Amino acid sequence: MTVTQAARAEATALTSLPDLQPFNIDPVLLGPLRGARARPQWISAAVPVLIFGLVVWAAAAGDLLFWRVTPQALWADVWNFIAHRPSAEAATVPLLRDYPSIVLTCTIAAAVALVYHLYGDAAKLHSDLEKSGCVTVKDANRAELTQMINEVNERLSRWGRFSPLAFVLALILMVLVNLSMQAELFAFLGPGLYQHWWASLTPLRPGGIVWVVFGGIGIYMVYVEAVLGLTYVSFLRRLHRQQKYDFTANPLNPDGFFGWSRLRQVITNLQAGLVCTLLSAWTFSFFLLPSVGTVATVVVLLIFVGIVVYVYFSVETNFRRQVNESKNEQALQVGARISRQLAAVEQRFDVRAPLDGVPRQPGRDDPHLRDTDRLLLLLVSYRQLEYISMIPNTPIRQKWLIAGVLSLLGTLSAIVIPLLEYFQ
């Protein structure tokens, strides 16, 4: 590297905002994958194949994979699970009859890929927003803002020291849940189903080990996502109080979404993570309820879901507020520019008013030319205002809102139905 290149690199380091280092949170799973330079696309393809492959193999190894049933009986059995109704079917629960575990397998596979994507996008968020012109920082605030971001990264690293312990605790929790529901697993269907469940630990089956490991990974993914979310929400709240930077939309629209392409992906991943968490909470309640009872299940689900919901809506509310403030500021700037330019038009066509110290020549006060300039000016300005109004209030994918609402209803049912049964 030449002296000039080194000087440029040093100047860039001094003027660019540091990025987050979210992978420091997770030295157990995601950090090593990042160190191996695994691409998010590879993770999205490989993780589901690995998880589904191991689950199917474990169920088949215990001779509890298939469940031979007619389509009519299948849908009736699914409804029995949802409504907690008794069933006249055989007292066995192979994998293909364990609908909650099937949903959990899907959400856990999705969660690993989503959190990996989220971490990767968060690690580039600040630099991308600054490059796209969506974040401006005054020179007087840059050093202090840089220090605040470095403190966030130090806090994330400290959380990373506890991550191995959190993963072990998640595994222990899954073992305890599995063992404590031997007499009550799917009790609404019939008695004694645990002994004929594909994921039992007594008798020990390969499915039981896989169920514990992947369940622990699912809980651990919620933990590492919550650490990043809660830490960054706290950071955004401090910035809002201190007004250290300005967030806006780039009217030149360099990436097709007003410079918010990276931020949009982060918010979308948070939404997808919220959907996975809500679905997981609903399906996990089938195992948690017979294990710890109604009250403890409701408390755990409220904490489990509440953290993720709080992080998502806090982040979205923060950026929504900033976008609205930015849109109002841009509209005020257009209005002020209209006033200045109209005054300039009047001055240019007024023979009594000199322009730049040079008296105007008689005959230039043409009302038609003046009106034409006014109309052109107003048309351009109104077009700018219309373009500003087209800026979305939040950088999110609206179609995810429907999925989020539907999954939230399912989770609420997992909380409300046991409470109603408990107090009857």
N, C-alpha and C positions, 0 to 999 in steps of 0.2 A: 504494500500500500504506500503510495507516494505521500509526501508531506501535505500536498493540496487535498488529496482524498481524505487523509486523516483529519485535517482541519474541517472539512465539510461534515464528516461523520460526527466530530465533536460538536459542531454548531447545531446539527440536527438533534443530537442527544440533549442539548441544552434547551432547544425550543419546542421539542415534541413532548406531549404528555405521555407519561409511562402507562403501559397497559396493565390490566389485572393479571394475576398469576393464579388462576383458579385450580390448576392441576396440583398445586402444593397442598391442597386440602386432602387429596386422596393418593397416598403413596402405596395403596394396596392393590387397586385395580386400574383406575383410569390413568394414574400417573405413569405406571410402567408401559401402558399402551401408548401414551403420548411420547415417552422416551424411545419407544420402538418406531416412532413416526407412523403409526397406524392411521390410515386415512379414515375420515368419518364414514365414507361410502363403504369401505371394507367392514367397518364395525357394524354398520346397519345390515349388511348382508350376512356376515359370519356369525354374529351373536345369536340371532334367531335360529339359524341352522344348528348351532351347537347346543343351545338350550333345548329346543324341541327334539333334537336327536337323542340327547341324553335322557330326557323324560320318557320318550317312547321306548328307548332301550331298557330303562329301569323297570317300566311297567311290564314290558314283554318278558323280562328276565324273571319276574315274579308271577308270570302266567296270569296277569290281571291287566291286560291291555284292552281287549275287545269286549263289547257288550252286545250280544245279539238280541235285537228288539225290532219290532215293526215301527215304521215311521209314526203311526198314530200313537203308539205307546211311548215313543221317544218324546214327542211334544207334550204328552200328558205328564211324563216324568219331569221334564224341564219345569213345567208349571208347578209341580209338587215342590220342587226346590224353591222356586221364587215365593210361593205362597205358604211354605212351611206346612204342607199337607202330608198326611200319611200315604204310603204307597203299598200296593199289593204285589209289586214286582219282587224278583229274587233278592234275597238279603246279601248282596255282594256289591262292591263299589269298585269296579275296574276304572282305569284312567278315563275311558271314553264315557263313563257315567258320572265322573267327578267334575261336573261343570264348573264349580268355583275354582278348582285347581287348573282347569284348562284356561279360564280367563286370566288367572294369576300368571300362568306361564306366558301368555301373550303380553300382559302388561309389564312383566319383569324384563322380557326380551326387549320390548320397546323402550323401557326406562333406561336401560344401560346405553342404548344407542342415543337416546335423546339427551341424557346428561352429558355424554361425550361430545355431542354436537354443541350443547349449550356451553360447555367449558371452552371448546375451541373458538366459538364465536365471541364469548366474553373476553377471551385473551387478546382479541383484535379490535374490540369495540371502540376504545378511546382513540386509537390511532386512526381508525377508519372514519369516525365522526369528525375528527379534526381535518383529515385530508379532504373530506367531502364538503367542508365549509359549514358544517352543522353545529360546531362548537367553537366559540371564540372565547379567549381568555386574555384579560388585560395583563400587560407585562408586570404590573405591580402585584398581581395575584398568582402569577404562574409558579413562582418558587414555592409559595405556600400550598397551592393545589397539588403540586408534584409531591410535596412532603406528605400530604394527606393520603394520596394514592399509595405511596410507599408504606405508610402505616397500615393501610388496609391489607396490603400484600403480606406484611409481617404478621398481621392478625390471622390471615388465612393459613400461613405456615404454622403458626402455633396450634390452630385447630387440627392441622394435619398430623401433629404428634399424637393426638387422641384417636385418630381414625382406625388404626389396627385394633385398639381396644373396643371401639364402637362396632367393628365388624364381628369380633369375637362375641360381644354381648348379643348382637343380633342373632348369631347362630345358637347361642344358649337359649335365647327366648324362643326360637323355633322348636328346639328340642323339648322345652318345657310345655309349649302349647301342644305339640304332638302327643306327648305322653299323658298329659292331663285330661285328654278328651276321649280316653279309651271307652268309657261307658256312655258317653253322650254324643259321639260323632253322628251327625245327621239323625238325631234321635226322633225327629218328626217323621222320618220315613219308616223307622222301625228299629227294634233293639238289636244290639250285637253287630253292628256294621263295621266297627273298627277292626275286628279280627279278619274281616274279608275286604279290607281297604288296601288299595295298591301301594299306599305310602305309609303303612304302619311301621312302627319301630319295635313293637312287641306283638306278634313275631317280627323279627327284623327282616325287612325286605329291601332290595336295592332302591326301590322307589322312595322309601322313607329317608334314606341318606340324601338322595337327590332333592327331595321336597324340602328338607332342612337347609341344604346349601343354597338352593335358589331362592327360597324364602328369605334367608339371611341376606342374600345379595339385594333382594328387592327392598328390604328395610334399610339396608346400608345406602342404597341409591337415594332414598328419601332423605337420609341424614346428610349426605354430601351436598345434595341440591339445596337443602334447607340452610346449611352453613353459608354457602355462597349467597343465597337469597337474602337471608337476614343481615349478613354483614354489609351487603351492597345497599340494601334499603336504609340501614343506619347511616351509611356514607352519603346517600342522596339527601336524606333529611338534614344532615349537617350542612351540606352544600346549599340547600334551599334557604336555611337560616342565614348563612354568611354571604350568599350571592357572589360566589367566586367565579362563575362562568355564565355564558349565555348560550342557550340551546335554541336552535331554530331549524326551519326547513330550508333547504337550498332551492331557491326558485328556478335555478337553471336545470334542475332535475337530472343530475348526471348519471344516476343509476336506475332511472325509471320509477323511483319512489322517493324523490326529493332528498336524496343523500342518506336515507334511512335504511338502506338495504341490510346492513349488518344488524342494526337495532331491530328491524322487523323480524329477522330470523331469530334473534334472542327472545323476543316477545312470543313468537310463534312456538318456540321450543318450550317456553314456560307454560303456554296454554296446553300444549300436548302433554306436558308433564303433569299439569293439573288434572286433565282428563284421566291419565293413567293412575294417578293417585286416588282419585275418587272411585274409579272402577275397582282398584285394588282394595280400598277400604271396604267397599260393599261386599266383595267376594271373600275377603279375609274374615269378615264378621261371621261367616258360616263356621269357621274354625275357632275364632276367639270366643264366641258366645258359649259354646259348651265347655270351653277350657277355664275361663275366669268368671263367668257369670254376666248378668245383664248390666249391672251398674258399671263394673270395671270395663266392659266392652264399650259402653257408650262414652266413658271418659277417655279411653285410649283412642277411639275413632275421632272424637272431637279434637284431641290434641294433634293426632296424626294428620287429619284433614285441615285443621285450623291454621297450622303453620304454613302449609303450601298455599292455601287460599289467601292468607294474609300477605305473603310475599308477592304473589301474582298481582293482586289488586293494588298493593302499595306501589309496585313498579309501574303498573299501567296508569294509576292515578297521577303519579309524579310526572310522567312524560306527557300525559294528557293536559295537565295544568300548564306545563312549559310550552307545549304546542299552541294552546289557546292564547297564552301571553304573547308568543312570537307572532301569531297571526294578527292579533290586535295591533302590535307594534308596527308590523309591516303595512297594515292598512292605514295607520296614522301617518307613516312616512310617505305613502302615496298621496294622501290628502294634503300634507304640507308641501309636497313637490308640485302638486297641481296649483296651489296658491302662488308659489314662487314663479312657476312657468307662465301662468296667466298674467301675472304682473309684468314679466319680461315681454310678453306679446304686446301688452298695452304700451310699454315703453318703446318697443321697436317701431310701432306704427304711429306714435304720437310725435308730431313734428315739433311740439313745444318742449319735449323732453329730450335732452341730448343722450346719446348712447355711447358709453365709454368716453365721455368728454367731447365727443364730436357731434355738433348740431345736425339734426336730421334735415334732409332736403325736402322742400315743399313738394306736395303731390304724392308722397308716400302713404298718406293717411287714407288708404283704400279700405272701405268697410268690408268689401267682399274678401279681400285677402286676409283681413283681420278675422272675420268669421270662419274662414277656412282653417286658419291656424288654430283657432279655438276648438273647432270641431275635431280636428285631428288629435289635438292634445287630449281632449276629453275622451275620445274613443280609445286611445292608447291607455289612458289612466284607468278607464272602466274595465278594459281588458285585463290590466294588471290586478285590479281588485277581484275580478271574477276568477282569475288564476289563483289568487291567494285563498279565496273561499273554497276552491277545489282541493286544497291540502287537507288530507284526512286528519281527524283529531288525534288519532293514535296510530302508531305503526304496527297494526295487527292484521291478522287474517280473519275477517269477519265470520267465515264459515265455521271456524272453530267454536264460536260462541254457542251455537246450537248443540254441538257435541258436549260442550262443557255443562250446559244447563241440564241436558238429559242425564249425564253421568252424576251430576249433583243431586238430581231427584232420586236416583238409585241409592246413593249414599245416605241421603236423608231417610229413605225407607229402612235402611239397615240400622239406623239409630232410633227411629220412631216406633217401628213395629215391635222390637224387643221391649221397649218401654211400655207400650200398650199391653203386651202380654204379661209383663211383670206386675203391673198395677191392677190387672183384672182379678 
